[in-house]
Amino acid sequence: MKLPLTLPGICWPLHATVGHIAVTSQQITGHFNAGAGLDAIVVCELVPAGKYRNGAPRQWCRTHQMYWGTQADLADQSFSGLTRCRQHASPMGYVLYPEVYDPSSHHGAVLAQGDEGLLTLHARADDGGALLVRKAMALAIDCRALPGLFHADIVQINLTPPAVQGYLEARQAGAPLGCIDCPRCHHPHLDLAEFAQEPHQRHYCGHCGHSATHSKTEMVSNPLARLHDYALSTPQRIAAWF
Protein backbone atom coordinates (compact mmCIF):
# COMPACT_ATOMS: atom_id res chain seq x y z
CA MET A 1 0.00 0.00 0.00
CA LYS A 2 1.39 3.38 -1.04
CA LEU A 3 1.31 5.85 1.82
CA PRO A 4 0.07 9.39 1.12
CA LEU A 5 2.64 12.16 1.11
CA THR A 6 2.34 15.76 2.27
CA LEU A 7 4.40 18.18 0.20
CA PRO A 8 5.02 21.93 0.41
CA GLY A 9 3.17 23.83 -2.27
CA ILE A 10 0.65 26.42 -3.36
CA CYS A 11 -2.85 25.59 -4.56
CA TRP A 12 -5.83 27.64 -5.67
CA PRO A 13 -9.43 26.97 -6.76
CA LEU A 14 -10.02 27.57 -10.45
CA HIS A 15 -13.47 29.10 -9.89
CA ALA A 16 -13.96 31.20 -6.76
CA THR A 17 -15.02 34.71 -5.79
CA VAL A 18 -12.76 34.89 -2.74
CA GLY A 19 -9.32 33.43 -2.15
CA HIS A 20 -7.00 32.26 0.61
CA ILE A 21 -3.72 33.96 -0.25
CA ALA A 22 -2.07 34.24 3.17
CA VAL A 23 -1.01 31.06 4.91
CA THR A 24 0.27 29.97 8.29
CA SER A 25 1.28 26.53 6.98
CA GLN A 26 3.49 25.61 4.03
CA GLN A 27 1.78 22.30 3.23
CA ILE A 28 -1.21 21.18 1.17
CA THR A 29 -2.52 17.63 0.96
CA GLY A 30 -4.04 15.98 -2.10
CA HIS A 31 -3.29 14.27 -5.40
CA PHE A 32 -0.86 15.86 -7.86
CA ASN A 33 0.25 14.50 -11.22
CA ALA A 34 3.24 16.79 -11.80
CA GLY A 35 5.26 19.60 -10.31
CA ALA A 36 2.63 22.13 -11.43
CA GLY A 37 -0.71 22.01 -13.19
CA LEU A 38 -4.45 22.59 -13.11
CA ASP A 39 -5.59 19.07 -12.24
CA ALA A 40 -4.93 18.70 -8.51
CA ILE A 41 -7.52 17.11 -6.22
CA VAL A 42 -6.88 18.68 -2.82
CA VAL A 43 -8.28 17.56 0.53
CA CYS A 44 -10.86 19.84 2.17
CA GLU A 45 -9.75 21.88 5.18
CA LEU A 46 -12.87 22.70 7.19
CA VAL A 47 -13.00 25.17 10.08
CA PRO A 48 -15.97 26.36 12.22
CA ALA A 49 -17.63 29.41 10.64
CA GLY A 50 -20.64 30.35 12.74
CA LYS A 51 -24.18 29.38 11.81
CA TYR A 52 -26.60 29.55 8.93
CA ARG A 53 -29.67 31.80 9.20
CA ASN A 54 -31.73 28.84 10.40
CA GLY A 55 -29.34 28.32 13.31
CA ALA A 56 -27.60 25.24 11.91
CA PRO A 57 -23.82 25.22 12.45
CA ARG A 58 -21.67 25.71 9.38
CA GLN A 59 -18.04 25.26 8.47
CA TRP A 60 -15.81 26.93 5.91
CA CYS A 61 -13.60 25.01 3.48
CA ARG A 62 -10.34 26.91 3.12
CA THR A 63 -9.31 24.71 0.22
CA HIS A 64 -12.31 25.18 -2.06
CA GLN A 65 -13.61 28.46 -0.63
CA MET A 66 -17.17 27.52 0.27
CA TYR A 67 -19.41 26.73 3.26
CA TRP A 68 -20.29 23.25 4.49
CA GLY A 69 -23.26 22.19 6.63
CA THR A 70 -26.37 22.15 4.44
CA GLN A 71 -28.80 19.22 4.40
CA ALA A 72 -27.13 17.99 1.21
CA ASP A 73 -23.73 18.15 2.90
CA LEU A 74 -24.99 16.17 5.89
CA ALA A 75 -26.57 13.59 3.59
CA ASP A 76 -23.26 13.15 1.76
CA GLN A 77 -21.46 12.80 5.08
CA SER A 78 -23.88 10.07 6.17
CA PHE A 79 -23.50 8.25 2.85
CA SER A 80 -19.72 8.54 2.38
CA GLY A 81 -18.55 8.73 5.99
CA LEU A 82 -16.48 11.77 4.98
CA THR A 83 -16.82 15.43 5.89
CA ARG A 84 -16.17 17.20 2.61
CA CYS A 85 -17.55 20.21 0.77
CA ARG A 86 -19.45 20.04 -2.51
CA GLN A 87 -16.35 21.03 -4.49
CA HIS A 88 -14.12 18.33 -3.00
CA ALA A 89 -13.60 16.68 -6.40
CA SER A 90 -13.08 19.90 -8.36
CA PRO A 91 -9.66 20.24 -10.06
CA MET A 92 -7.41 22.95 -8.64
CA GLY A 93 -4.31 24.78 -9.78
CA TYR A 94 -1.08 24.00 -7.96
CA VAL A 95 2.69 24.37 -7.78
CA LEU A 96 4.74 21.99 -5.64
CA TYR A 97 7.91 23.12 -3.91
CA PRO A 98 7.31 26.75 -4.90
CA GLU A 99 9.97 29.41 -4.91
CA VAL A 100 9.73 31.41 -1.67
CA TYR A 101 11.21 34.87 -2.18
CA ASP A 102 12.81 36.62 0.80
CA PRO A 103 12.74 40.42 0.25
CA SER A 104 15.16 41.00 3.13
CA SER A 105 18.04 39.18 1.37
CA HIS A 106 17.64 40.74 -2.09
CA HIS A 107 17.52 44.20 -3.64
CA GLY A 108 16.44 45.70 -6.95
CA ALA A 109 13.57 43.20 -7.24
CA VAL A 110 11.26 43.38 -10.24
CA LEU A 111 8.10 41.26 -10.28
CA ALA A 112 5.79 41.16 -13.29
CA GLN A 113 3.40 38.93 -15.20
CA GLY A 114 4.44 37.94 -18.72
CA ASP A 115 2.23 37.61 -21.77
CA GLU A 116 2.09 33.84 -21.27
CA GLY A 117 0.63 34.38 -17.80
CA LEU A 118 3.73 33.25 -15.91
CA LEU A 119 5.16 35.36 -13.12
CA THR A 120 8.71 36.59 -13.62
CA LEU A 121 10.99 37.64 -10.78
CA HIS A 122 14.39 39.31 -11.11
CA ALA A 123 16.41 40.34 -8.05
CA ARG A 124 19.97 40.74 -6.83
CA ALA A 125 21.11 38.82 -3.77
CA ASP A 126 22.59 41.01 -1.04
CA ASP A 127 25.28 38.40 -0.42
CA GLY A 128 27.57 38.73 -3.45
CA GLY A 129 25.00 40.37 -5.70
CA ALA A 130 24.15 37.19 -7.64
CA LEU A 131 21.20 37.61 -10.00
CA LEU A 132 18.04 35.70 -9.10
CA VAL A 133 15.78 34.94 -12.06
CA ARG A 134 12.61 32.94 -11.65
CA LYS A 135 9.67 32.26 -13.95
CA ALA A 136 6.75 30.25 -12.55
CA MET A 137 2.99 29.85 -12.48
CA ALA A 138 2.94 30.93 -8.82
CA LEU A 139 5.44 32.34 -6.34
CA ALA A 140 5.49 33.03 -2.60
CA ILE A 141 6.66 36.07 -0.65
CA ASP A 142 8.22 35.38 2.76
CA CYS A 143 6.22 37.62 5.10
CA ARG A 144 8.63 37.12 7.98
CA ALA A 145 10.84 39.54 6.07
CA LEU A 146 8.05 42.15 6.07
CA PRO A 147 7.35 42.85 9.76
CA GLY A 148 4.18 44.80 10.39
CA LEU A 149 2.84 44.47 6.86
CA PHE A 150 0.61 41.50 7.72
CA HIS A 151 -0.38 39.70 10.92
CA ALA A 152 2.55 38.08 12.74
CA ASP A 153 1.12 34.55 12.30
CA ILE A 154 1.21 34.75 8.49
CA VAL A 155 4.13 32.83 7.02
CA GLN A 156 3.86 33.87 3.39
CA ILE A 157 1.71 35.52 0.76
CA ASN A 158 1.03 33.33 -2.27
CA LEU A 159 1.05 35.02 -5.65
CA THR A 160 -1.36 32.79 -7.55
CA PRO A 161 -2.71 33.35 -11.08
CA PRO A 162 -6.23 34.31 -9.86
CA ALA A 163 -4.82 36.76 -7.29
CA VAL A 164 -2.54 38.43 -9.83
CA GLN A 165 -5.23 38.51 -12.51
CA GLY A 166 -7.77 40.03 -10.10
CA TYR A 167 -5.29 42.68 -9.01
CA LEU A 168 -4.24 43.66 -12.54
CA GLU A 169 -7.84 43.74 -13.84
CA ALA A 170 -8.93 45.98 -10.95
CA ARG A 171 -6.03 48.34 -11.63
CA GLN A 172 -6.80 48.44 -15.34
CA ALA A 173 -10.47 49.18 -14.63
CA GLY A 174 -9.54 51.98 -12.25
CA ALA A 175 -11.33 50.30 -9.33
CA PRO A 176 -10.40 51.52 -5.84
CA LEU A 177 -7.86 48.96 -4.59
CA GLY A 178 -6.87 48.29 -1.01
CA CYS A 179 -6.46 45.48 1.47
CA ILE A 180 -8.76 44.86 4.42
CA ASP A 181 -7.95 42.39 7.20
CA CYS A 182 -10.55 40.07 8.72
CA PRO A 183 -11.39 41.30 12.26
CA ARG A 184 -11.76 37.69 13.43
CA CYS A 185 -8.61 35.94 12.12
CA HIS A 186 -6.60 38.96 10.92
CA HIS A 187 -5.91 37.46 7.49
CA PRO A 188 -5.93 39.86 4.52
CA HIS A 189 -8.93 39.53 2.23
CA LEU A 190 -8.66 38.57 -1.44
CA ASP A 191 -11.43 39.36 -3.93
CA LEU A 192 -11.58 37.22 -7.08
CA ALA A 193 -13.67 36.96 -10.27
CA GLU A 194 -16.65 39.35 -10.29
CA PHE A 195 -15.79 40.60 -6.80
CA ALA A 196 -12.42 41.74 -8.15
CA GLN A 197 -14.20 43.80 -10.80
CA GLU A 198 -16.98 45.42 -8.73
CA PRO A 199 -16.02 47.50 -5.65
CA HIS A 200 -18.04 46.59 -2.54
CA GLN A 201 -18.06 47.06 1.23
CA ARG A 202 -18.96 43.62 2.58
CA HIS A 203 -16.23 40.97 2.31
CA TYR A 204 -16.08 37.21 3.00
CA CYS A 205 -12.85 35.96 4.58
CA GLY A 206 -11.17 33.17 2.62
CA HIS A 207 -9.32 31.95 5.71
CA CYS A 208 -12.06 31.59 8.33
CA GLY A 209 -15.31 32.19 6.40
CA HIS A 210 -16.30 35.22 8.48
CA SER A 211 -18.94 37.01 6.41
CA ALA A 212 -19.34 40.36 8.18
CA THR A 213 -16.17 42.27 7.36
CA HIS A 214 -16.97 45.76 6.10
CA SER A 215 -14.56 48.23 4.56
CA LYS A 216 -15.13 51.94 5.18
CA THR A 217 -15.77 52.53 1.47
CA GLU A 218 -16.48 50.34 -1.54
CA MET A 219 -13.27 48.74 -2.72
CA VAL A 220 -11.60 45.69 -4.22
CA SER A 221 -9.44 44.01 -1.58
CA ASN A 222 -6.21 42.30 -2.61
CA PRO A 223 -3.05 41.78 -0.50
CA LEU A 224 -1.01 42.53 -3.63
CA ALA A 225 -2.13 46.14 -3.27
CA ARG A 226 -0.40 46.27 0.12
CA LEU A 227 2.71 44.66 -1.35
CA HIS A 228 2.66 47.22 -4.16
CA ASP A 229 2.49 50.09 -1.65
CA TYR A 230 5.36 48.50 0.27
CA ALA A 231 7.42 48.37 -2.92
CA LEU A 232 6.82 52.09 -3.46
CA SER A 233 8.05 52.83 0.07
CA THR A 234 11.26 50.78 -0.31
CA PRO A 235 12.68 51.65 -3.75
CA GLN A 236 16.21 50.80 -2.60
CA ARG A 237 15.13 47.18 -2.14
CA ILE A 238 12.22 46.66 -4.52
CA ALA A 239 12.36 48.35 -7.91
CA ALA A 240 8.87 47.39 -9.02
CA TRP A 241 6.13 44.92 -8.11
CA PHE A 242 3.50 44.97 -10.84
Secondary structure, DSSP 8 states (H G I E B T S, - for coil): ------EEEEEEESS-SEE--EES-SEE-EE-SSSEEEEEEE---EEEEEE-TTS-EEEEETTTTEEE-SHHHHHHHHHHS----TTTTS-EEEEES--EE-GGGEEEEEEEE-TTS-EEEEEEETTT--EEEEEES-EEEEGGGSTTTS-TT--EEEE-HHHHHHHHHHHHHT--EE--B-TTT--B-EE-GGGGTS-EEEE--TTT----EEEEEEEEE-HHHHHHHHHHH-TTTEEEE-
